[in-house]
């Protein structure tokens, strides 16, 4: 996983913490000064934003913790896993495609970067050259033959 993903998460966490601890309290104080809180749209919106920011911070911190647990020693050298680049033969369309398995934050299908949690990514995990996988995609079932692969250790 690239350090840019970690940096991106850390930057978003820092921005949200600033909003939660500095900007939102000011907005809530300003809204409270306007009077009746039951019909105060500014107060209700600030409170909803506070709840959202708090929940999002929890998600981001958990994701950062999960990413820090990625241990290179646990990634197989002979099977498809996180960081692998895979050449597949799309049986239905009769063409070869190449994908790299990345984190969900790095995923960009148009660039051939697919998440390990995507339907194709999940079906490839643990497979090796010569295996065939069937993937349920939004466009129906597709069959792929694994033609080549390099792991994160080869890179």
C-alpha positions in Angstrom: 0.0 0.0 0.0 1.4 3.4 -0.9 2.2 6.0 1.7 -0.1 8.4 -0.2 -3.1 6.4 1.0 -2.0 6.7 4.6 -1.2 10.4 4.1 -4.6 11.0 2.5 -6.4 9.3 5.4 -4.3 11.3 8.0 -5.0 14.5 6.2 -8.8 13.9 6.1 -8.7 12.9 9.8 -6.8 16.1 10.7 -9.3 18.2 8.7 -12.3 16.6 10.3 -10.9 16.8 13.8 -10.3 20.5 13.3 -13.9 20.9 12.1 -15.3 18.8 15.0 -13.2 20.5 17.7 -13.1 24.1 16.5 -15.6 25.1 13.7 -18.7 23.1 14.8 -18.6 24.2 18.4 -18.6 27.8 17.2 -21.5 27.1 14.8 -23.5 25.4 17.6 -22.9 28.3 20.0 -23.9 30.8 17.3 -27.1 28.8 16.5 -28.0 28.5 20.2 -27.9 32.2 20.5 -30.7 32.5 17.9 -33.2 31.1 20.3 -35.7 28.2 20.2 -33.6 25.1 19.3 -36.6 22.9 18.3 -37.2 25.1 15.2 -33.7 26.3 14.7 -32.5 25.0 11.3 -28.9 26.3 11.8 -28.6 24.4 15.1 -30.2 21.2 13.6 -27.9 21.2 10.6 -24.8 21.8 12.7 -25.8 19.0 15.1 -26.3 16.6 12.1 -22.9 17.6 10.7 -21.3 17.0 14.1 -22.8 13.5 14.2 -21.6 12.8 10.6 -18.1 14.1 11.2 -17.8 12.1 14.4 -18.9 8.9 12.7 -16.6 9.5 9.7 -13.7 10.1 12.0 -14.3 6.7 13.6 -14.4 5.0 10.2 -11.2 6.7 9.1 -9.3 5.9 12.3 -10.4 2.3 12.1 -9.3 2.1 8.4 -5.9 3.6 9.2 -5.5 1.1 12.0 -6.5 -1.8 9.7 -4.0 -0.6 7.1 -1.2 -0.4 9.6 -1.8 -4.1 10.4 -0.9 -5.2 6.8 2.1 -7.4 7.3 4.2 -8.2 4.3 5.1 -11.6 5.8 1.4 -12.6 5.7 1.1 -11.9 2.0 1.7 -15.1 0.0 4.6 -15.2 -2.5 2.9 -17.8 -4.8 -0.7 -16.8 -4.9 -2.8 -13.7 -5.7 -3.1 -11.3 -2.8 -3.0 -7.6 -2.1 -0.5 -5.9 -4.4 -0.6 -8.6 -7.0 -0.8 -7.7 -10.7 -2.8 -10.3 -12.6 -3.3 -11.0 -16.3 -6.7 -12.6 -16.9 -8.3 -14.0 -20.0 -11.9 -12.9 -20.2 -13.5 -16.1 -21.6 -16.8 -14.4 -22.5 -15.2 -11.5 -24.4 -12.2 -13.3 -25.7 -9.6 -10.8 -24.5 -6.9 -10.3 -22.0 -7.2 -7.8 -19.2 -4.7 -6.8 -16.5 -5.6 -5.7 -13.0 -3.6 -4.7 -9.9 -5.2 -5.5 -6.5 -5.1 -2.4 -4.3 -6.8 -0.9 -1.2 -10.3 0.4 -1.7 -8.9 4.0 -1.4 -6.6 3.4 -4.4 -9.1 1.6 -6.6 -9.6 3.1 -10.0 -11.2 0.6 -12.5 -10.4 2.7 -15.5 -6.7 2.4 -14.6 -6.9 -1.3 -13.9 -6.6 -0.8 -10.2 -9.2 -2.9 -8.4 -9.9 -3.3 -4.7 -9.3 -6.6 -3.0 -12.9 -6.2 -1.7 -14.5 -5.8 -5.2 -16.2 -8.8 -6.8 -13.3 -9.6 -9.1 -10.7 -8.8 -6.4 -12.4 -11.1 -3.9 -12.7 -14.0 -6.4 -9.0 -13.7 -7.3 -7.6 -13.8 -3.7 -5.6 -16.9 -3.1 -5.7 -18.2 -6.7 -2.7 -19.0 -8.9 -1.8 -19.2 -12.6 -4.0 -21.6 -14.5 -7.0 -21.3 -12.1 -10.4 -20.2 -13.5 -12.7 -17.9 -11.6 -16.3 -17.1 -12.1 -17.3 -13.6 -11.0 -20.8 -12.2 -10.4 -20.6 -8.7 -11.8 -23.4 -6.1 -12.2 -23.5 -7.2 -15.9 -23.9 -10.9 -15.0 -21.5 -13.8 -14.5 -18.1 -13.6 -16.1 -15.4 -16.3 -16.3 -11.7 -15.5 -16.2 -8.7 -17.7 -16.6 -5.6 -16.5 -14.7 -2.8 -16.3 -17.3 0.0 -14.5 -15.4 0.7 -12.8 -12.1 3.3 -11.0 -10.1 3.0 -10.5 -6.4 3.9 -7.5 -4.2 7.1 -9.3 -3.4 8.1 -9.4 -7.1 7.6 -5.7 -7.6 
